[in-house]
Amino acid sequence: MSDTENILQQNIDKIKSLVKSNNSLIIKSFDIGKKSPVEGSILYINGLSNKELIDRDILKPLMLYVKEDLSTIQNLEQFLNKKYITISNSYIETDINRVSEAIKRGKSVLLIQGCNNFIIIDTTGGEYRTISDPENETAVRGPRDSFVEKLESNISVMKRRIKDKNLMIESFTLGRRSQTDTVLMYIDDIVDKKILEEIRNRISSIDIDNIQGTSIVDQCIEKHPFSFFPQTIATERPDKVQAKLMEGKIALIVDENPFVSTFPTTFFEFFQTVEDYYFRTIVSSFTRLVRYLAAFIILSLPSIYITLIKFNAELIPSEFIKSIVESRKGIVLTPFMSILSMNLIVEFLREGGLRLPGKIGQTLSVVGGIIIGDAALKAKIVSSLTLLIVGTTTVATFLIPNYEMALSIRLIGFINLIMSNWLGMLGLTISLFFLLAYLCSLDSYGVPYLTFKKSNEKTAIIRAPIWMLKNNSDTTPNNNPVRQGSYRWKFRRKKNG
């Protein structure tokens, strides 16, 4: 075996030892050119690369169309890459470790006899889900696209939406074993540099074997790991991420994950949807107020019921007292145990419905709730009023747009229920006071979690008309205080004469 052939085989052996995918690593050896052919080998991982591209744009040109005498050509890899490889994204690499990393990401590597350098060709392929309607954040009005599991597709979706030259993308590789490609996206002249630097340092410090998605990264870098409340917003809607970037926030995109996290965030943002800005002001403001009312019902309605029944029955009008007494005749459980048991059953049904296929899960939740509720009434375990309270609370949870926030509020509702059963209205007051104090003490990457500012009054509780939202909210520090000019005066009707 000659020295040049020996170098080719040595490089193949090194790549095989670095990739260690012996069952799926494809090694295709072939002759390049017809006149004084040179041996070449192409390496790729089966299932990660597009075989059609490899056959059509690499093997076919090199095997059939090369007519030059390759033995006389200097820098052969440069010559072949420029003249015969028709795939747009290909380049020369000298570091064999980078070559192995490229192969793991679906790219192909061309080795040529007598050449020490490698040609890396982007033949990324495999099966991916196509862009479709959002499954969890449906909207009556607005774009129908969503993020998918392919990092490049998610980045391109955002680039199509934001064509600003200041849109920046920083790449990281996280996970010692998973080696997951991760991206930070932000608008350079809007984002606060201190927050960006803090998040960048936290992500760079992650030392973990496996990164499965954005939620893992969120938990690795968050400041309050034992907090009840989420400190980042995860979304599958590109238009929502677009709006957040314009406010000076940062987006985290992880390969093989269809959800994108944005941070920092505040408490009020979890009650907002991007759809609020697609409807008229009055309608959007009303729906936001309804969501806040729903959160209050989840936190307080069962607790207030227990307080009135157990401690302050004199506050209930006599007409209601009679109906409550009638409904509780023969009931075995106390009001507290009735509420608690039915709430737990609702949680069982909800969690069980999530683990089953879509239509089956929905059917289980509805039919199971009806059957169990009817059986509980007939068995005199709960009263009809208890079922009404639990049903109202359950429906209210569906109004919270963010699932993680809904989970947190439901959990705190259980704490309020226990405190009310123990101390009555005093217990509920104490619980709500500590909840408010806790929210005020939280921050999301240096931004207060619960903050009231004048600049936020037009978007936090209600949604003011678009033309009134001239300034960006300063709850999240940003370098773009003015987001639109004054133009409404142009629409005024001119007076005659």
N, C-alpha and C positions, 0 to 999 in steps of 0.2 A: 504494500500500500504506500503511495507517494505521500509526501508531506502535505500537499494541498488537500488530498482526500482525507488524510488523517485529521487535519484541522476541521473539516466539515463534520466528520463523525464525532469529534470531541465536542464541538459546539452543540450538536444534537443531544449528546449524552448529558451535557451540562444543563441544557434546557429541560430535559426529561427529569433530572434530579431536582430541579427547582420547582417545576410545575407539579410533579408527582400525581399526574392524572393519567396513569398508564392505560387505563381502560378506555378513556375518552379522548386522549391526545392522539390526533391523527397526524401521521408523518407520511407525506407523499413525495417520493423521490422521482425525478423526471429529468430529461435532457432538454437543455435550453438551446434552441437554434438547430438548424439542419447542417450548416457548414461548420466544421470543427465544434461540435456540441460540447457544452459545459454542464456538468452535473449540478442540479439544484434540488433543494428540498423545501417544501412548504409545510409548516406546522400550525395546527389550530385545534381547538377543542370542539368536539362533536356536540352539537346542540346550542353552542354559543355563537357560532359563526354561520354566515349565509353561504351555503355550498354553491348556490347558483352563481353568486358573485365570484367566488373563487374559480369556478370552472370557466366562466365566460370572460372575466376581465383580468385574470392572472395566468391560469394554465394555458388557455387557448392561445393568447398572443405570444407567450414565451415559447411554446412548443411548436407553433405552426408559422409564425410570421417573422421570426428573427432570421435575417439573411446575412448579417455581417459576420466577419471572421472574429469571434469573441476573444480569441487568444491574443489579438493585437490591440485590444482596447484597454486603456488605463481607466481606473475607477469604474470597474464594470457595474457595480451595484448602482452608482449614480446614473450611468448610461441607461440601464434597463428600467430604472424607476422613472426616468423622465420620458423615455420614448415608447415603452411597451406596456407598462402597467397603467391601465385606463381608469382605475379608481382614483377619485380626486384626493382623498385623504391618505397619503402614504409618505413615509419619511425614513431617513437613514438613522439608525441607532447603533451606538457603540457599546453601551452598558448592557451586559447580558441579564442583569437583575431587572432592569426596566423592560427588557424583552419578555421575561417570564411574567411580569405583571401585566403587560399588554395582552399576552395570550389568555390570561385568566379573565380578562374583560371582553373576550370575544374577538380580538383582533388576530390576524394571521401574520406569521413571520416567514420571510423568504430567506433562506441561506443559500449561498452560491459557493461552489468549489473555488478555493483559492482566495476568497474574500474574508476578511476578518470582521467586517461590518454586517449589519442585518437590515433588511428592509421590512419595516412594520407597515402593514396595510389594514385599514379599517374595514373589516368585513363583518362587523357586529350584526348579529341576526338573532335567531331563536324566536320562540313564541312569546308575544306580549299582548296584553289586552288593549284593544283599540280605544281611543277617546270616545266616551259616551256620556249620557246624562248622569249628573250626580245622583248617587243612590241615597245618601243620608241628608243632603241639604237641597231638597227639591225647591223650585221656585216657580210661581205662577208666571212671573214675568222676568226676563233676564236671559243671559247666555245659558246654553245647554251643555257646554263642555265641562270637563272635570279633569283632575290630575289622574295619571295612570302610574304603573309600577316602573316605568322606564325614565331614568333621570334625564336623558337628553330630550325626550318628548316634553317633560315638564318644564325644562329650561326654555325650550323653543316656544312653548305656549306663552310664557311670560314675556319673552322677547318680542313676540308678535303684538302683545298688548302694550308694552312700554318700549317705545323706540328711542327714548332719551339716551344720549351718549353717556350719561352719568350712571346708568344702570350697571352696577358692578356685581361680579360673580367671583367668589373666593372658594377654592376647592380644598377639601380635606379628605384624607383616607383614615377612617376610624375602624377600630376593631383589630386586635392583633391577628386573629384567625379569619374573621369574616372579610376584613379589608374592604369595608363598605365605602363607596364613593359618596361624599356628602358635600353640599354646597350651601354657602351663605350668600344671600342675595339682598341687595340694598341699593338705594339711590345715593350716590356719593355726596352730592351737594345738599341733601336734605337730612340724612341721618346724623345723629349726635355721635361724635367721634369717641367720647368717653364710654358710652354704652357699647358701641361697636368694639372697642378695644377690650372691654371686660368680657364680652361674649366670645370674642375671638380667642382670648387667653383661656377661658374655661373650656372651650371645645378642644383647643390644642392640648390641654392637660388630661383629657380623657384617656384612661389606660384600662381597657376592658377587652375581653376576648371577642365578644360578639355584639354587633349593632344590628337589630332587626328592623328598626324604624325610627321615626322622629320622636315617638314617645320615650324611647330608651335614652336618646340624647337629651331630651327635656329633663328627664329625671336625673341624669348625670350632672347637669350643669345648674339646676335650679338652686336657689338660695335657701328655700324653706321646704325641705323634703318631707316634713311631717305635717304640712299644711292641709287643711280641709279643702282648700280651693285651688283650682288649676292656675298656674302662673303663665301659661302660654295658651294660645288659641290654635287648635288644629282644624284645618279646613280642607275640603276637596274641591273648592271652587276657586278658579284662577281670578275671577273678578274681585273676590274678597281679598285675596293676597295683593292684587293690584291697588286696591283702596288703602290697605295697610301700609304698603311701601310708600305711597304718596304722603302718608302722615309721619314719615320718618321712622317707621318700624323696620325690623329685619326679618327676613324669611329664611327658614331652614328647610332644605330639600334633601331627602335621603333616597338613595337608589333603592329600587324594589319596594317602594312604599308610596301609596297613592294619596297620602295626607301630607300637607305642608304646615309647619308650625310658624307662627308669627309672634314676635315679642319685641319689647316689653308690652304688657297689657294691663288694663284696669278692670275693675269690677263691672262697670257699666257696659263694657264692650261685649260681655257674654250675653247680654239681653238685646243686642242689636243684630240685625241681619242685613246683608247687602241688598236684600229685596226692599228694605225700608226706603231706599233711595230711588227705587223704580216706581213707587206709587206716590200719590199726591201727599202733601204735607199733613193734612188733617187726618187722613186714613193712617198714615205711618205713625203719627204721634199717638193716635188712639190705640193702635196695636201694641206699641211700646208700653203704654200705661197699663194695658191689660196684662202684659207679661210681668210687670212689677207687681200687680195685684195678685197674679197667680203665685209668684214667689212668696208673697205675704201669706196667702192661703195655705200653702204647703207648710210654712213655718209655724203658723199660729192657729189655724182653724181647729184641728183636733185638740190642741192644748187648751184653747178657749172653751171648747165643749166640755172637757174634763173639769176645768176650773169651775164652770157654772154649775155642772151637775153635782160635783163633790163638795165644793166650798161655798159657792155664792148662788145657791138656788133662789134666794130672795130677789135676785136681779132679773130672773126670767119672768116674763108676763104670765099671769095665771092661766090664760088660754093655752099657752105652750106647755105649761107644767102638766096640765091634764093629759095632753097627747103624749108627752114624754113618759109619764107614769104608766099610761095604758100600753105604750109600745114596749115597756120594760117588764111587764108582768110575765113571770115565769122564766125570765132570762137567768141563766146559770152564772155567767161570767159578770164581773164588775165592768163598769164603763171603760175603765183603763185597759183591762185585759181584752175586752171586745175590740177596742180600737187597735191595740197593739197586735193582736192575733190576725185581724183582717189586713192590716198594713203589711205584716210579714207574708201573708198569703199572696197579696198583690205583688210583693217583691219576688216571691217564688215564681209566679206566673210570668212576670216581666223577664226575669233572668232565663227562665226556661224557654220563653218565646224567642229570645235572642240566639239561643244555641241551636235552634231548629231551622230548617230551610224556611225562606221568607214567608210563603203563603201558609205553610203548616204552622209556623210560629204565630202568625197573626190569628189564625183560627183557634189555636190553643189558648191564647190570651183572652179572646172574646168569649168563646164557648166555656172555657174553664172558669172564667169569672162569673158568668151567669149561673152555671151549675153549682159552683161552690157557694155563691151568695144565696141562691134559693135554698140550698140544703141547710146552710147556717141559720136562715130564718125559720125554716120548718123545725129544726132541731132545737130552737130556742137558745141558741148560743149567742146570737147578737140580735139587736133590735133593728127595725127598719131605719130609724134615725142614724144609728151607727153606720149602717151601709151607705146612707146618703152622705154622711161626713167623709167616709173613706173614698167613696166614688168621686165626690167633688175634688178631694185632694189628689186623687190619681189622675183625673182629667187635667188638673192644673199643672201637673208635671210635664204634660205633653206640650205646654205652651212655652217652656224654657227652650230657646233655640239650641243651646249648647248642651250636649249630653253629659259632659263631665261636670258642668255647673249644676245641672239637674240632679245628678247623683249626690253632690255635696249638699245641696239644699235639702234633699230627702233625708240624708243622714242627720243633719242638724235638726230636722223636724222630729226625729225620734228622741233626740236629747231634750228638746223643748217639751215633748210629751211626758217624759220621765220627770222632769223638773216640775211641771204643772201638777202631776199626780202627787208629788211629794210636798210642795209648798204652795200650791194654788197659783193665784195671780202673781204673788211675790216671786215664785220660782220662775214663771214665764218671763217676768220683767228682768230678773237677774240674768237669765239665759240670753235674752235679747241684748241686754247691756254688754255682756261679755262678748257676744258675737260682734256688736258694733265696734267695741274697743279692739278686738282681734283684727277685724278688717282694716281699721285705721293703722294698726301696727305693721301690717304686711307691706311689702314692696315687691315689684317685679323688675329685677335687674336695676335697682336704684330708683324706679318710678313708683310713687305712692299708689297702692292698690285701690284705695278708696279716697278720692280727692274731689273736692268741689271748688271749681274755679269759674270765674266769669266767662272765660273763653270757651268753657265746656258746656255752658248752660243751654246752648242751642242744639246740642247733639246728645247729651247724656240721658236726659229723661224724655224729652220730646225730640222731634226732628223738624227743625226750622226749614223754610223754603231754601232751595239750593242757592238762589241768588243772594241770600243773607249770610251764607257760610263763606264769608270773604277770607277769614283767617283760619289757619290750622289751629287745632286745639294744642295748648302748651302743656297739657297733662303728660304727654310724651315729648321730651326735649327734641327739638328739630331746628334746622337752619333755614326753614322756608315758612316764615310766619304768614305771608300773604299768598293765598292759593288762587285767587281770582280777582280781577279788577272790577271796577264799578261800571256797569253797562246798562242798568235798568232805566236810567234817565233818557236813553236813546229811544225808548219805546213810548215815551209820553206824547200824548196828542197835542200838537201845536194849536194855540188859540188863533182863531180867525181874526184878521185885522191886526 
